[in-house]
């Protein structure tokens, strides 16, 4: 794979100078962090020691992500907050639940997993998300937004029923804390959780990590509401009040008095009224999420509060690394990077003032052209030629490649925030209004909108187009993000049409086909991978409903390989290796999982060729399963069909190529399987 670099652009030389620092202070020595086998030490460090620990944690995270890639800005923003939580609560006993999960690195470092950091998101190393297999401090493996409040409500109710919940009479009971951030609070599931949290009659703390960002800029009315809170002059007043919290509430105060004081503080803080109080949750904040003494003081009081509470914490996403602070979208989850410095240069601004640039920039490693980039260009071209096309993404304009179209067509491209269900329903409404909607979403996040795909799209016969990025195995993000079941879900919907491209040319052709498909829902899936140039010199034919594309045909073939999506490229490479062994193989780009090319299968069976299907999807309900169902309906002999697909078990973080090998859908396994079936006596009936 070709590797080069791209430079993160900065608006002007003055801006460059303001962010031009080393990734972290190179003088930071890891003294405290390597000694942490549990959070116990955190509860005994001085404030100076905690500040030193925070610096060590930021340095460790930044240096490792620079080497391996990973979620940088979200984790740098919650270092002090995480330290304060572990200082006040004992999460070996109390409950801590993360929302989304990509802000858990500091938590993992404090719970004895520093030795795993060197292999972040790799086999045998630290998962990038909470992972119960790693530690009892992680309660759920979670990478989707909006879930923490609801699961926390469940644990709070369960602990109470078990007689283990905290209350004034059971001071040793379990407390429950959920932390939600990166605009996940706007997710519908989070709203449902809040609605139920307000009915609890016990301690329950929701910490809202408000950093003013989602993965990209947050969208919607609630984001604007929080912006107003962050800009309010009362924020500073509340910060002063919070510092004196322990003085105004000395030991011995009743919970009624504590409730009254916290209520008064929340009124001082939020002049417009606390939005969360409408859910029955006392609201405190916003407070400074990087002020350790204040955080610890407030959490110590919240710890003893016997009613549901929201603590609104204001943080800076990317805190401590100026590049991430200045561009938290790029540094939300960057690829490996390095900081490059050069000799200072100067220029004059419009007022005649000299601006000095330190000559400092960040370079991100970049591999081959990605499917995401290829899709972004295909969507842009389609929108340029067809004014009826509209597009939508759910908080992922960069991650899905929509940014280019969004900049050119701001009235026809929408970012709803982390609201996949709403986004799909909105696209259904636009389809009903005569537009051609494309919803661009990760395959794993589409699962959250399946009910809308059924009820508001397929049942209505509306032509909504789903573009499913990150389909199949996704590498370092692991099991929480694998797109392993989109075919199985969508194939159940009448009149749905399911496609997969093998390269950039076929991706463009598939998008063009979908724009003209009006019989119902359609979906195209493509992986988190680079596009192949294997067939770039070959003319790509247009997509024809339910028809495969022949890539390699041979009169003396002994096996036929049917690859769905990029698996067709791997099948072609396998055929080349088989030819070196004297085994000729035909190769087909299946293109459609629904409807499958059953006529092709009939012809291959009639020739006596064994067939191997290959796909980056679960073996349950995937392309191969759809093909077997079609054979059953047409009474085609399917005994000679062998399926290669994701196994019926979880595959965890690692390199994508490692995962493909583990799943048995890599080139080597395709060769081995094809060789085996080609050399076996045919069990199929040869028709004259």
C-alpha positions as CSV (number, residue, x, y, z in Angstrom):
1,X,0.0,0.0,0.0
2,X,1.3,3.4,-0.9
3,X,1.9,5.7,2.1
4,X,2.3,9.4,1.9
5,X,1.2,12.4,4.1
6,X,-1.3,15.1,4.1
7,X,-0.9,18.4,5.9
8,X,-3.6,19.6,8.2
9,X,-4.4,23.1,6.9
10,X,-4.5,26.1,9.2
11,X,-6.4,29.3,8.4
12,X,-3.4,31.7,8.4
13,X,0.1,32.1,9.7
14,X,-1.1,33.6,13.0
15,X,-3.3,30.6,13.6
16,X,-0.3,28.3,12.8
17,X,1.8,30.1,15.4
18,X,-0.9,29.7,18.0
19,X,-1.0,25.9,17.6
20,X,2.6,25.2,16.9
21,X,3.7,23.2,19.8
22,X,5.1,19.7,20.3
23,X,2.5,17.0,20.6
24,X,3.0,16.9,24.4
25,X,5.7,18.1,26.6
26,X,8.7,15.9,25.9
27,X,9.9,16.4,29.5
28,X,6.9,14.6,30.9
29,X,8.2,11.4,32.6
30,X,5.9,8.5,33.2
31,X,6.4,8.1,37.0
32,X,3.0,7.7,38.5
33,X,1.0,6.1,35.6
34,X,3.1,2.9,35.3
35,X,2.5,2.2,39.0
36,X,-1.3,2.2,38.8
37,X,-2.7,-1.3,39.0
38,X,-6.0,0.1,40.3
39,X,-7.5,3.5,41.0
40,X,-6.7,3.2,44.8
41,X,-3.6,5.3,44.4
42,X,-5.6,8.2,42.9
43,X,-7.5,8.5,46.2
44,X,-4.3,9.2,48.1
45,X,-2.4,11.6,45.8
46,X,-2.1,15.3,46.6
47,X,-3.6,17.8,44.2
48,X,-0.1,18.4,42.8
49,X,0.2,14.6,42.3
50,X,-3.1,14.5,40.5
51,X,-2.0,17.3,38.2
52,X,1.2,15.4,37.4
53,X,-0.8,12.3,36.8
54,X,-3.1,14.2,34.3
55,X,0.0,15.4,32.4
56,X,1.4,11.9,32.3
57,X,-1.9,10.5,31.0
58,X,-2.2,13.2,28.2
59,X,1.4,12.5,27.2
60,X,0.9,8.8,27.1
61,X,-2.4,9.0,25.1
62,X,-1.1,11.5,22.6
63,X,2.2,9.7,22.0
64,X,0.5,6.4,21.4
65,X,-2.2,7.7,19.1
66,X,0.5,9.5,17.1
67,X,2.0,6.0,16.6
68,X,-1.0,3.9,16.0
69,X,-4.0,6.1,15.4
70,X,-7.1,6.1,17.6
71,X,-9.5,8.4,19.4
72,X,-7.4,11.4,20.5
73,X,-9.4,14.6,21.1
74,X,-12.3,12.9,23.0
75,X,-9.9,11.3,25.5
76,X,-7.7,14.3,26.0
77,X,-10.8,16.3,27.0
78,X,-11.9,14.0,29.9
79,X,-8.6,13.4,31.7
80,X,-9.3,15.6,34.8
81,X,-13.0,14.5,34.8
82,X,-12.0,10.8,34.8
83,X,-9.4,11.4,37.6
84,X,-12.0,13.2,39.7
85,X,-14.6,10.4,39.2
86,X,-12.1,7.7,40.3
87,X,-11.0,9.9,43.2
88,X,-14.5,10.2,44.6
89,X,-16.1,6.9,43.6
90,X,-15.0,3.4,44.0
91,X,-15.9,1.8,40.7
92,X,-14.8,-1.7,41.9
93,X,-18.0,-1.4,43.8
94,X,-20.0,1.5,42.3
95,X,-21.2,1.5,38.7
96,X,-19.6,3.5,35.9
97,X,-21.2,3.4,32.4
98,X,-19.8,5.2,29.4
99,X,-21.8,6.5,26.5
100,X,-20.3,5.9,23.0
101,X,-17.1,4.7,24.7
102,X,-14.5,6.5,22.7
103,X,-13.7,8.7,25.7
104,X,-12.6,5.8,27.9
105,X,-8.8,5.8,27.5
106,X,-8.1,7.7,30.7
107,X,-10.4,5.4,32.6
108,X,-8.5,2.4,31.2
109,X,-5.2,3.9,32.2
110,X,-6.4,4.5,35.8
111,X,-7.7,0.9,36.1
112,X,-4.4,-0.9,35.5
113,X,-4.3,-1.1,31.7
114,X,-1.3,1.1,31.0
115,X,0.7,-2.0,29.9
116,X,-1.9,-2.6,27.1
117,X,-1.6,1.0,25.7
118,X,1.4,0.2,23.6
119,X,-0.8,-2.1,21.4
120,X,-3.8,0.2,21.4
121,X,-6.6,-1.2,19.1
122,X,-4.4,-4.1,18.1
123,X,-4.4,-7.8,18.9
124,X,-3.5,-8.5,22.5
125,X,-3.7,-4.8,23.3
126,X,-6.1,-2.2,24.6
127,X,-9.5,-2.0,22.9
128,X,-10.5,1.4,21.9
129,X,-13.8,1.1,23.7
130,X,-15.0,-0.2,27.1
131,X,-14.4,-4.0,27.0
132,X,-15.5,-6.3,29.9
133,X,-13.1,-8.9,28.7
134,X,-10.3,-6.6,29.7
135,X,-11.4,-5.5,33.1
136,X,-14.2,-5.7,35.6
137,X,-14.2,-1.9,35.6
138,X,-15.8,-2.0,32.2
139,X,-19.4,-3.0,32.5
140,X,-20.5,-3.0,28.8
141,X,-18.7,-3.3,25.5
142,X,-20.2,-0.2,23.9
143,X,-19.5,1.9,20.8
144,X,-22.9,3.2,19.9
145,X,-24.3,6.5,21.2
146,X,-27.2,7.1,23.7
147,X,-27.0,3.9,25.7
148,X,-25.4,4.7,29.0
149,X,-28.3,6.4,30.7
150,X,-30.7,3.5,30.0
151,X,-28.2,0.8,31.0
152,X,-27.4,2.8,34.1
153,X,-31.1,3.1,35.0
154,X,-31.3,-0.7,34.7
155,X,-28.3,-1.3,37.0
156,X,-29.7,1.2,39.5
157,X,-33.0,-0.6,39.6
158,X,-31.3,-4.0,39.7
159,X,-29.0,-3.0,42.6
160,X,-32.0,-1.6,44.5
161,X,-34.0,-4.8,44.0
162,X,-31.0,-6.7,45.2
163,X,-30.8,-4.6,48.3
164,X,-27.4,-3.3,47.2
165,X,-28.3,0.2,46.0
166,X,-27.0,3.3,47.8
167,X,-29.5,5.3,50.0
168,X,-29.3,7.3,53.2
169,X,-29.9,4.1,55.1
170,X,-27.5,1.9,53.1
171,X,-24.4,4.1,52.9
172,X,-22.3,1.2,51.6
173,X,-24.6,0.5,48.7
174,X,-23.6,0.8,45.1
175,X,-23.8,4.3,43.5
176,X,-24.4,4.7,39.8
177,X,-22.7,7.1,37.4
178,X,-23.1,7.5,33.7
179,X,-21.0,9.8,31.6
180,X,-22.4,11.0,28.3
181,X,-20.7,13.4,25.8
182,X,-19.8,14.3,22.2
183,X,-23.4,15.4,21.6
184,X,-24.8,11.9,22.4
185,X,-27.3,13.5,24.6
186,X,-29.4,14.4,21.5
187,X,-29.8,10.7,20.7
188,X,-33.3,9.4,21.1
189,X,-32.3,6.5,23.3
190,X,-30.6,9.0,25.7
191,X,-33.9,11.0,25.8
192,X,-35.8,7.8,26.7
193,X,-33.2,7.1,29.4
194,X,-33.5,10.5,30.9
195,X,-37.3,10.2,31.0
196,X,-37.0,7.1,33.1
197,X,-34.1,8.2,35.2
198,X,-36.3,11.0,36.6
199,X,-38.6,8.4,38.2
200,X,-35.8,6.9,40.3
201,X,-36.1,7.3,44.1
202,X,-32.4,6.9,44.8
203,X,-28.9,8.3,43.9
204,X,-28.3,8.4,40.2
205,X,-25.7,10.7,38.6
206,X,-25.5,11.6,34.9
207,X,-22.4,13.5,34.0
208,X,-22.9,15.5,30.8
209,X,-19.5,16.1,29.2
210,X,-20.3,19.2,27.2
211,X,-17.3,20.0,24.9
212,X,-19.3,21.8,22.3
213,X,-18.6,19.1,19.7
214,X,-19.9,15.9,18.4
215,X,-17.6,13.9,16.1
216,X,-18.2,16.9,13.8
217,X,-19.9,20.2,14.8
218,X,-23.0,19.3,16.8
219,X,-26.4,19.9,15.1
220,X,-29.8,20.9,16.3
221,X,-31.7,23.0,18.8
222,X,-30.2,21.3,21.8
223,X,-26.7,22.0,20.6
224,X,-27.6,25.7,20.3
225,X,-29.1,25.6,23.8
226,X,-25.8,24.3,25.3
227,X,-23.9,26.9,23.3
228,X,-25.9,29.6,25.1
229,X,-25.1,28.0,28.4
230,X,-21.4,27.9,27.7
231,X,-21.4,31.6,26.8
232,X,-23.5,32.7,29.8
233,X,-21.8,35.0,32.4
234,X,-23.3,32.8,35.1
235,X,-20.8,30.1,34.3
236,X,-18.1,32.0,36.1
237,X,-20.4,32.7,39.0
238,X,-21.2,29.1,39.4
239,X,-17.5,28.1,39.3
240,X,-17.0,30.4,42.3
241,X,-20.0,28.9,44.0
242,X,-18.8,25.3,43.4
243,X,-15.4,26.0,44.9
244,X,-17.2,26.9,48.1
245,X,-19.6,24.0,48.1
246,X,-18.0,22.2,51.0
247,X,-18.0,25.4,53.1
248,X,-21.7,26.0,52.6
249,X,-22.7,22.4,53.2
250,X,-20.6,21.1,56.1
251,X,-21.0,17.6,57.5
252,X,-24.3,16.9,59.3
253,X,-26.5,18.7,56.8
254,X,-29.7,16.7,55.9
255,X,-30.3,15.6,52.4
256,X,-33.2,18.0,52.2
257,X,-30.8,20.9,52.9
258,X,-28.3,19.5,50.4
259,X,-31.1,19.2,47.8
260,X,-32.1,22.8,48.5
261,X,-28.5,24.1,48.2
262,X,-27.8,22.2,45.0
263,X,-31.1,23.5,43.6
264,X,-30.2,27.0,44.4
265,X,-26.8,26.6,42.8
266,X,-28.3,25.2,39.6
267,X,-30.6,28.3,39.5
268,X,-27.6,30.5,39.9
269,X,-25.8,28.7,37.1
270,X,-28.6,28.4,34.5
271,X,-30.4,31.7,34.2
272,X,-32.8,30.3,31.6
273,X,-33.9,27.4,33.7
274,X,-32.4,23.9,33.8
275,X,-33.6,21.9,30.8
276,X,-33.0,18.5,32.5
277,X,-35.2,19.5,35.5
278,X,-38.2,18.9,33.2
279,X,-37.2,15.2,33.3
280,X,-37.1,15.3,37.1
281,X,-33.4,15.5,37.4
282,X,-31.7,18.2,39.6
283,X,-29.3,20.0,37.3
284,X,-25.9,21.4,38.5
285,X,-23.5,23.3,36.3
286,X,-21.9,23.9,33.9
287,X,-18.7,23.7,35.9
288,X,-15.1,23.6,34.6
289,X,-14.2,20.1,33.6
290,X,-10.5,20.8,33.9
291,X,-10.6,22.2,37.4
292,X,-9.7,19.2,39.5
293,X,-10.4,20.7,43.0
294,X,-13.8,22.0,41.8
295,X,-14.7,18.7,40.2
296,X,-13.7,16.7,43.3
297,X,-15.7,19.1,45.6
298,X,-18.8,18.9,43.5
299,X,-18.6,15.1,43.0
300,X,-18.1,14.6,46.7
301,X,-21.4,16.3,47.4
302,X,-23.2,14.7,44.4
303,X,-22.0,11.3,45.7
304,X,-24.3,11.7,48.8
305,X,-27.3,13.0,46.9
306,X,-30.2,10.6,47.0
307,X,-32.1,11.8,43.9
308,X,-31.3,11.7,40.2
309,X,-29.0,14.5,39.2
310,X,-27.3,15.8,36.0
311,X,-23.9,17.4,36.5
312,X,-23.2,19.6,33.5
313,X,-19.4,19.7,32.9
314,X,-17.8,22.0,30.4
315,X,-14.6,20.6,28.8
316,X,-12.4,21.3,25.8
317,X,-12.2,18.5,23.3
318,X,-8.5,17.8,22.6
319,X,-7.4,19.6,25.8
320,X,-3.6,19.9,26.0
321,X,-2.7,19.3,22.4
322,X,-3.3,22.6,20.5
323,X,-3.7,20.9,17.1
324,X,-6.6,18.8,18.5
325,X,-8.1,21.8,20.3
326,X,-8.0,23.8,17.1
327,X,-9.4,21.0,14.9
328,X,-11.1,18.5,17.0
329,X,-12.9,17.0,14.0
330,X,-9.7,16.0,12.3
331,X,-8.2,14.8,15.6
332,X,-11.3,13.0,16.8
333,X,-9.9,9.7,15.6
334,X,-6.8,10.4,13.5
335,X,-4.6,8.0,11.7
336,X,-0.9,8.0,12.9
337,X,0.7,11.4,12.7
338,X,3.8,13.4,13.4
339,X,4.5,17.0,14.2
340,X,7.0,18.6,11.8
341,X,8.8,21.8,12.5
342,X,10.8,24.1,10.2
343,X,12.4,27.5,10.4
344,X,10.2,30.4,11.4
345,X,8.8,32.6,8.6
346,X,7.0,35.9,8.6
347,X,4.3,37.7,6.6
348,X,2.3,40.9,6.8
349,X,-1.3,41.0,7.6
350,X,-3.8,43.5,6.2
351,X,-3.0,46.0,9.0
352,X,0.7,46.0,8.2
353,X,1.6,43.9,11.2
354,X,4.2,41.2,11.0
355,X,3.0,37.7,11.8
356,X,5.5,35.1,12.7
357,X,4.9,31.4,12.0
358,X,6.9,28.8,13.9
359,X,6.8,26.6,10.8
360,X,5.0,23.9,12.6
361,X,2.4,21.5,11.2
362,X,1.0,18.0,11.7
363,X,1.2,15.4,9.0
364,X,-1.2,12.5,9.0
365,X,-0.3,9.2,7.5
366,X,-2.4,8.3,4.5
367,X,-2.8,5.1,2.7
368,X,-4.4,4.3,-0.6
369,X,-7.5,6.2,-1.7
370,X,-10.4,5.1,0.5
371,X,-13.9,4.0,-0.4
372,X,-15.1,6.8,1.7
373,X,-13.3,9.4,-0.5
374,X,-14.4,7.6,-3.6
375,X,-18.0,7.7,-2.5
376,X,-17.7,11.4,-1.5
377,X,-16.7,12.2,-5.1
378,X,-19.4,10.0,-6.6
379,X,-22.1,11.7,-4.5
380,X,-20.7,15.1,-5.4
381,X,-20.8,14.3,-9.1
382,X,-24.4,12.9,-8.8
383,X,-25.6,15.9,-7.0
384,X,-24.0,18.2,-9.5
385,X,-25.8,16.4,-12.4
386,X,-29.2,15.7,-10.7
387,X,-30.7,18.6,-8.7
388,X,-33.3,16.3,-7.2
389,X,-30.7,14.4,-5.2
390,X,-30.5,15.2,-1.5
391,X,-28.2,13.6,1.1
392,X,-28.1,13.2,4.9
393,X,-25.6,12.0,7.5
394,X,-25.9,11.5,11.2
395,X,-23.0,13.4,12.8
396,X,-20.4,11.9,10.3
397,X,-19.9,14.3,7.4
398,X,-16.1,13.7,7.4
399,X,-16.3,10.0,8.3
400,X,-18.7,9.3,5.5
401,X,-17.2,11.5,2.8
402,X,-20.2,13.9,2.7
403,X,-18.2,17.0,3.5
404,X,-17.5,18.0,-0.1
405,X,-21.1,17.8,-1.1
406,X,-22.2,19.6,2.1
407,X,-19.9,22.5,1.2
408,X,-21.2,22.8,-2.3
409,X,-24.9,22.0,-1.7
410,X,-25.7,23.2,1.9
411,X,-29.4,23.3,1.1
412,X,-29.5,19.7,-0.1
413,X,-27.1,18.0,2.4
414,X,-28.1,17.6,6.0
415,X,-26.3,16.6,9.2
416,X,-28.9,15.6,11.8
417,X,-26.4,14.9,14.6
418,X,-26.4,11.4,16.3
419,X,-29.9,10.6,15.3
420,X,-30.0,7.8,12.8
421,X,-33.6,6.9,13.3
422,X,-34.7,10.5,12.8
423,X,-32.4,10.9,9.8
424,X,-33.9,7.9,8.0
425,X,-37.5,9.1,8.8
426,X,-36.6,12.5,7.5
427,X,-35.3,11.0,4.2
428,X,-38.6,9.1,4.0
429,X,-40.4,12.4,4.2
430,X,-38.2,13.9,1.5
431,X,-38.8,10.9,-0.7
432,X,-42.6,11.3,-0.2
433,X,-42.1,14.9,-1.3
434,X,-40.6,13.9,-4.6
435,X,-36.9,14.1,-3.8
436,X,-34.2,11.4,-4.3
437,X,-32.7,11.0,-0.8
438,X,-29.4,9.3,0.0
439,X,-28.7,8.5,3.7
440,X,-25.0,8.0,4.2
441,X,-24.2,6.1,7.4
442,X,-21.9,3.5,8.9
443,X,-23.3,0.0,8.5
444,X,-23.1,-0.6,12.3
445,X,-25.2,2.6,12.9
446,X,-27.8,1.6,10.4
447,X,-28.9,-1.1,12.8
448,X,-30.3,1.7,15.0
449,X,-32.7,2.8,12.2
450,X,-33.9,-0.6,11.0
451,X,-37.4,0.0,12.3
452,X,-37.6,3.2,10.2
453,X,-36.2,1.3,7.2
454,X,-39.2,-1.1,7.6
455,X,-42.0,1.1,8.7
456,X,-41.5,4.5,7.0
457,X,-39.5,3.4,4.0
458,X,-40.1,-0.1,2.7
459,X,-43.7,-0.5,3.8
460,X,-44.5,2.8,2.0
461,X,-42.6,1.7,-1.1
462,X,-40.4,4.8,-0.9
463,X,-37.1,5.0,-2.9
464,X,-34.7,5.9,-0.1
465,X,-31.1,5.0,-0.8
466,X,-28.8,3.8,2.0
467,X,-25.0,4.2,1.5
468,X,-23.4,1.9,4.1
469,X,-19.8,2.8,4.9
470,X,-17.6,0.6,7.1
471,X,-19.5,-2.5,6.0
472,X,-17.8,-5.7,7.1
473,X,-14.7,-5.9,9.3
474,X,-13.4,-2.5,10.4
475,X,-10.0,-3.2,12.0
476,X,-9.1,-1.4,15.2
477,X,-12.6,-0.3,16.3
478,X,-13.4,-4.0,16.6
479,X,-16.7,-5.8,17.4
480,X,-18.7,-2.7,18.4
481,X,-18.3,-1.3,14.9
482,X,-18.2,-4.3,12.5
483,X,-20.9,-4.0,9.8
484,X,-21.8,-7.6,9.8
485,X,-25.6,-7.8,9.5
486,X,-26.9,-5.2,7.1
487,X,-27.7,-7.7,4.3
488,X,-29.5,-10.0,6.8
489,X,-31.6,-7.1,8.0
490,X,-32.4,-5.4,4.8
491,X,-33.0,-8.5,2.7
492,X,-36.2,-9.2,4.7
493,X,-37.8,-6.0,3.3
494,X,-40.0,-6.5,0.2
495,X,-38.7,-4.8,-3.0
496,X,-35.4,-3.9,-1.3
497,X,-32.4,-3.9,-3.6
498,X,-28.9,-4.7,-2.1
499,X,-25.7,-3.9,-4.0
500,X,-21.9,-3.9,-3.3
501,X,-19.1,-2.5,-5.4
502,X,-15.7,-4.0,-5.7
503,X,-13.7,-0.9,-6.7
504,X,-14.1,2.8,-7.3
505,X,-15.5,2.5,-10.9
506,X,-18.2,0.1,-9.7
507,X,-19.0,2.3,-6.7
508,X,-19.7,5.1,-9.1
509,X,-21.8,2.8,-11.2
510,X,-23.8,1.5,-8.2
511,X,-24.6,5.1,-7.0
512,X,-25.8,5.9,-10.5
513,X,-28.0,2.8,-10.5
514,X,-29.5,3.6,-7.1
515,X,-30.4,7.1,-8.3
516,X,-32.7,5.5,-10.9
517,X,-34.1,2.7,-8.7
518,X,-37.6,3.8,-7.6
519,X,-39.2,0.4,-6.7
520,X,-38.3,0.7,-3.0
521,X,-35.4,0.9,-0.6
522,X,-31.9,0.3,-2.0
523,X,-28.6,0.0,-0.2
524,X,-25.0,-0.2,-1.2
525,X,-22.3,-1.4,1.2
526,X,-18.5,-0.8,1.0
527,X,-15.7,-1.4,3.5
528,X,-13.3,0.7,5.5
529,X,-10.5,0.0,3.1
530,X,-8.6,1.4,0.1
531,X,-10.0,1.0,-3.4
532,X,-8.3,-1.6,-5.6
533,X,-6.8,-0.6,-9.0
534,X,-6.7,-4.2,-10.2
535,X,-9.3,-3.6,-12.9
536,X,-8.8,0.1,-13.5
537,X,-7.9,-0.5,-17.1
538,X,-11.1,-2.4,-17.7
539,X,-14.3,-0.7,-18.7
540,X,-16.8,-1.0,-15.8
541,X,-20.3,-1.9,-17.2
542,X,-23.4,-0.3,-15.6
543,X,-25.3,-2.1,-13.0
544,X,-28.2,-4.1,-14.3
545,X,-30.7,-5.2,-11.7
546,X,-29.9,-8.7,-10.4
547,X,-27.0,-9.3,-12.8
548,X,-23.4,-10.2,-11.9
549,X,-20.3,-9.1,-13.8
550,X,-17.9,-11.7,-15.2
551,X,-14.3,-10.9,-14.4
552,X,-12.5,-14.1,-15.4
553,X,-14.0,-16.7,-17.7
554,X,-12.2,-19.9,-18.8
555,X,-13.5,-22.8,-20.8
556,X,-11.5,-25.3,-18.7
557,X,-12.5,-23.8,-15.4
558,X,-12.8,-26.3,-12.5
559,X,-14.3,-23.9,-10.0
560,X,-16.3,-20.6,-10.0
561,X,-15.7,-17.9,-7.4
562,X,-18.5,-15.5,-6.7
563,X,-17.3,-12.5,-4.7
564,X,-19.7,-10.0,-3.2
565,X,-18.2,-6.5,-3.0
566,X,-14.4,-6.2,-2.5
567,X,-14.3,-10.0,-2.0
568,X,-14.5,-10.2,-5.8
569,X,-11.0,-8.5,-5.9
570,X,-9.7,-11.1,-3.5
571,X,-11.3,-13.9,-5.6
572,X,-9.5,-12.6,-8.7
573,X,-6.2,-12.7,-6.8
574,X,-7.0,-16.2,-5.6
575,X,-7.7,-17.2,-9.2
576,X,-4.3,-15.9,-10.3
577,X,-2.6,-18.0,-7.6
578,X,-4.7,-21.1,-8.5
579,X,-3.7,-20.7,-12.1
580,X,0.0,-21.1,-11.1
581,X,-1.0,-24.5,-9.7
582,X,-2.7,-25.5,-12.9
583,X,-6.2,-24.9,-11.6
584,X,-8.4,-22.6,-13.7
585,X,-11.0,-20.6,-11.9
586,X,-13.8,-18.4,-13.1
587,X,-14.4,-15.2,-11.2
588,X,-17.6,-13.1,-10.9
589,X,-18.4,-9.8,-9.2
590,X,-21.8,-10.7,-7.8
591,X,-22.9,-7.1,-7.5
592,X,-26.3,-7.9,-6.0
593,X,-27.3,-9.8,-2.9
594,X,-30.9,-9.1,-3.6
595,X,-31.9,-10.0,-6.2
596,X,-29.1,-12.5,-6.8
597,X,-28.1,-13.6,-10.3
598,X,-29.8,-17.0,-10.2
599,X,-29.5,-17.5,-14.0
600,X,-25.7,-17.3,-13.6
601,X,-25.8,-19.9,-10.8
602,X,-28.0,-22.2,-12.9
603,X,-25.5,-22.0,-15.8
604,X,-22.5,-22.7,-13.5
605,X,-24.3,-25.7,-12.0
606,X,-25.3,-26.9,-15.4
607,X,-21.6,-26.9,-16.4
608,X,-20.8,-29.0,-13.3
609,X,-18.7,-26.2,-11.7
610,X,-18.5,-26.1,-7.9
611,X,-19.2,-22.6,-6.6
612,X,-17.5,-20.7,-3.8
613,X,-19.2,-17.6,-2.5
614,X,-17.1,-15.0,-0.6
615,X,-18.4,-12.0,1.4
616,X,-17.4,-9.7,4.3
617,X,-20.7,-10.3,6.1
618,X,-22.1,-12.7,8.6
619,X,-22.7,-16.2,7.2
620,X,-26.2,-15.9,8.8
621,X,-28.4,-14.2,6.3
622,X,-25.7,-12.8,4.0
623,X,-25.1,-13.0,0.3
624,X,-24.4,-16.7,0.3
625,X,-27.6,-17.4,2.3
626,X,-29.6,-15.3,-0.2
627,X,-28.1,-17.3,-3.1
628,X,-29.0,-20.6,-1.4
629,X,-32.6,-19.3,-0.9
630,X,-32.8,-18.4,-4.6
631,X,-31.6,-21.9,-5.5
632,X,-34.2,-23.4,-3.3
633,X,-37.0,-21.4,-4.9
634,X,-35.8,-22.3,-8.4
635,X,-35.0,-25.9,-7.4
636,X,-31.4,-25.5,-8.4
637,X,-29.0,-28.1,-7.0
638,X,-27.0,-26.2,-4.4
639,X,-24.9,-29.1,-3.0
640,X,-21.8,-27.8,-4.8
641,X,-22.0,-24.4,-3.3
642,X,-19.5,-23.5,-0.5
643,X,-19.9,-20.3,1.5
644,X,-17.0,-18.2,2.9
645,X,-18.3,-15.5,5.2
646,X,-17.8,-14.1,8.7
647,X,-18.2,-16.8,11.3
648,X,-21.0,-17.0,13.9
649,X,-18.8,-15.5,16.6
650,X,-17.3,-12.1,17.6
651,X,-14.1,-10.9,16.0
652,X,-12.2,-8.3,18.1
653,X,-9.9,-5.4,17.4
654,X,-6.8,-5.8,15.2
655,X,-5.6,-5.1,11.7
656,X,-8.3,-5.6,9.1
657,X,-6.1,-8.1,7.2
658,X,-5.7,-10.1,10.5
659,X,-9.5,-10.1,10.9
660,X,-10.0,-11.3,7.3
661,X,-7.7,-14.2,7.9
662,X,-9.4,-15.1,11.2
663,X,-12.7,-15.0,9.5
664,X,-11.5,-17.2,6.7
665,X,-12.2,-14.8,3.8
666,X,-8.7,-13.7,2.9
667,X,-7.0,-14.7,-0.3
668,X,-5.1,-17.6,1.3
669,X,-8.3,-19.2,2.6
670,X,-10.1,-18.6,-0.7
671,X,-7.2,-20.4,-2.6
672,X,-7.3,-23.3,-0.1
673,X,-11.1,-23.7,-0.3
674,X,-11.2,-23.4,-4.1
675,X,-8.4,-25.9,-4.5
676,X,-10.3,-28.3,-2.2
677,X,-13.6,-28.2,-4.0
678,X,-12.0,-28.1,-7.5
679,X,-10.2,-31.4,-6.9
680,X,-13.2,-33.1,-5.4
681,X,-15.5,-35.2,-7.7
682,X,-18.5,-33.1,-8.6
683,X,-21.7,-33.9,-6.7
684,X,-23.8,-31.7,-8.9
685,X,-26.0,-32.9,-11.8
686,X,-24.7,-31.9,-15.2
687,X,-27.6,-31.0,-17.4
688,X,-27.3,-31.4,-21.1
